[in-house]
Amino acid sequence: MDLKKYDTEYISIEEKVKKNIFVPFSEFKRNLLLAKIQYNLSGIFFENSSAADFLLHQFRPLMKILDSDTGRLLIADEVGVGKTIEGGYILSELSARDEIHSVLIVCPKNLVPKWVFELKRFFNENLEGVENSRDLILKFQNRAKYPKLIVGLELIRREEIVDQLAQGLINREHLNLDEFEPFDLIIFDEAHHLRNTDTLSHRVAMILLENSEYCLFLTATPINLSLDDLFNLLNLLVYQGELTLSEFNEIMEPNRSLIKIQNYLDERKNDYFERIEEELRLLSNGNSFSRLIYGRILTDGNLLRYLKDEHYRNPEMLGKIRHSLEKINFLSNILNNTRKRDIVDHKNLFPVRHPEEPILLTFSGIEKEFYFKARTFFIHLIVRRAEGFVPIQLVEIMPQRVIASSIHGTFAKLRRMLETHRMALQFEDEDFQHDPRRNILILRDNEIEHINQLLEYEELIGPTDSKFDAVLKRIRDYFMAGNDRIIIFSYFKLTIEYITRRLNETDFSREEDHLDHSIRAEYIHGDIELNQRENLFNLFKNNHIQILVLSEIGAEGIDLQYCNCLINYDLPWNPMKLEQRIGRLDRYGQEKPIFITNVYIN
């Protein structure tokens, strides 16, 4: 870790203070953290041993965990801020203090190699990946030989594994504790997968966290989820299931006002004084938690001075107020939420986003005719199968999304249904862990006949594809502008495979394309093996692949900051998933402006 580049700036600010030249509070806070780290005022042992770039904001979770009474923290930073590095700092520091000797990291299976590589590269930590069920049990029971492990969530949440873990951790008297004991530190990456309480993911987390000394949840999602989801995560992580939702709602009531006050101070619109005073009134008349927060604001006094006296309305006072509001927030000790805009020098650390003019297209007459007939047919199938099983809002939305994603992909789906005489229901939420056999609908004879009638449209429509043609034009524009690689996201596997095939059939050697090389497209979704995914990402990074078509699962947690063009061929239902897609490119290390295109069907 190189602190030298910060020395000059730190000393200059120190000299300013000696000369009574005041600096913005944000700079003072930043350099106070730097001083703690650089001069060991915080007691950090390992700070000069990391090979990661020195970014002050990545030490905030470490400082919180060192000051924590619970040893548990939800790191909910914005996508691209560097949660893996933050977890690495905590792991290395606790190891250096001799406070942990065993570590378990649980992450989506495609991120296991990334964690192994980055912990070795940046922190010289050697953690072993777990390959299969037998390997997992063997290494869990030989803690002395395998003290630090990384395992895929898809593996450890298998029902047979969860049952064995439950028996081992609950019936301790039947086990040799020298061979099997809780891990000192557990890290769950992409922890939003744990939010649904009726899933095996949630259950295995509850078992593993039961007696661990330190626990971290890493995710970019929960602040954007519903309050119920945030409650489930914090209740699992911190309160071990002992807190009720009504109690959590009472605790969160003053937090809503605190967040609004912070936003009003950031935006400073014409009526922001009145809005802040209204939130203060709500706090003073709220529940016991709200009144406690109001009392702390009165005791601190900075916010009231800012509102009443214009001499206090300056950047220094704003910085103090933000710091005070952060400290009195009930979640401040158990949650770290670093946003890019909160980072000093964020404009130089993170790229500028350039949302392009969206592609708004209308299907041709024959495409539209097929769309409505296919939509009616799929709604019929889902309604027949969905009683008491599929959320009602999916009944109409899912068929619309499948067909609008790709008409030609829908033809492929219909042909597959014709071959198998069954339809697999599809769900956007990857945490929907019911028995997959319940997702299968056996087709009736009249439904088979209906499929044959729909497939007649394939010949009528022919090669026409209004959506693909519009996207292809934007792809050509990106390449003609000098960009060398493009990411395309879609939710549906058949659409992903169709796009890739069509792109590889496209002639990019036209004179007007101004390209001096061929274009190769490949795809990655959940069915692609991990070693093949890694190979494809490497080929894309080295520009041997120019267009990569991805699903969310295929690219979850992957760093793609060497590419700066993104096309959302279809849009996810959950808007946070859209932000996560963009976050694959919009992250530390991106050196170019990011160009983003969204595709909409009229």
Secondary structure as GFF3:
##gff-version 3
##sequence-region A 1 602
A	DSSP	alpha_helix	4	18	.	.	.	ID=ss1
A	DSSP	alpha_helix	25	38	.	.	.	ID=ss2
A	DSSP	three_ten_helix	56	59	.	.	.	ID=ss3
A	DSSP	alpha_helix	60	67	.	.	.	ID=ss4
A	DSSP	beta_strand	72	75	.	.	.	ID=ss5
A	DSSP	alpha_helix	83	96	.	.	.	ID=ss6
A	DSSP	beta_strand	103	107	.	.	.	ID=ss7
A	DSSP	three_ten_helix	109	111	.	.	.	ID=ss8
A	DSSP	alpha_helix	112	123	.	.	.	ID=ss9
A	DSSP	beta_strand	128	129	.	.	.	ID=ss10
A	DSSP	alpha_helix	133	140	.	.	.	ID=ss11
A	DSSP	beta_strand	148	152	.	.	.	ID=ss12
A	DSSP	alpha_helix	153	156	.	.	.	ID=ss13
A	DSSP	alpha_helix	159	170	.	.	.	ID=ss14
A	DSSP	three_ten_helix	172	174	.	.	.	ID=ss15
A	DSSP	beta_strand	185	189	.	.	.	ID=ss16
A	DSSP	three_ten_helix	191	194	.	.	.	ID=ss17
A	DSSP	alpha_helix	200	209	.	.	.	ID=ss18
A	DSSP	beta_strand	214	218	.	.	.	ID=ss19
A	DSSP	three_ten_helix	222	224	.	.	.	ID=ss20
A	DSSP	alpha_helix	227	237	.	.	.	ID=ss21
A	DSSP	alpha_helix	245	267	.	.	.	ID=ss22
A	DSSP	alpha_helix	272	284	.	.	.	ID=ss23
A	DSSP	alpha_helix	288	300	.	.	.	ID=ss24
A	DSSP	alpha_helix	302	308	.	.	.	ID=ss25
A	DSSP	three_ten_helix	310	312	.	.	.	ID=ss26
A	DSSP	alpha_helix	315	328	.	.	.	ID=ss27
A	DSSP	beta_strand	335	336	.	.	.	ID=ss28
A	DSSP	three_ten_helix	340	342	.	.	.	ID=ss29
A	DSSP	alpha_helix	346	349	.	.	.	ID=ss30
A	DSSP	beta_strand	353	355	.	.	.	ID=ss31
A	DSSP	beta_strand	359	361	.	.	.	ID=ss32
A	DSSP	alpha_helix	365	385	.	.	.	ID=ss33
A	DSSP	alpha_helix	392	405	.	.	.	ID=ss34
A	DSSP	alpha_helix	407	420	.	.	.	ID=ss35
A	DSSP	beta_strand	422	424	.	.	.	ID=ss36
A	DSSP	three_ten_helix	436	439	.	.	.	ID=ss37
A	DSSP	beta_strand	440	442	.	.	.	ID=ss38
A	DSSP	alpha_helix	445	461	.	.	.	ID=ss39
A	DSSP	alpha_helix	466	480	.	.	.	ID=ss40
A	DSSP	beta_strand	486	489	.	.	.	ID=ss41
A	DSSP	alpha_helix	493	505	.	.	.	ID=ss42
A	DSSP	three_ten_helix	511	513	.	.	.	ID=ss43
A	DSSP	beta_strand	521	524	.	.	.	ID=ss44
A	DSSP	alpha_helix	530	541	.	.	.	ID=ss45
A	DSSP	beta_strand	547	550	.	.	.	ID=ss46
A	DSSP	alpha_helix	552	555	.	.	.	ID=ss47
A	DSSP	beta_strand	565	568	.	.	.	ID=ss48
A	DSSP	alpha_helix	575	583	.	.	.	ID=ss49
A	DSSP	beta_strand	594	601	.	.	.	ID=ss50
###
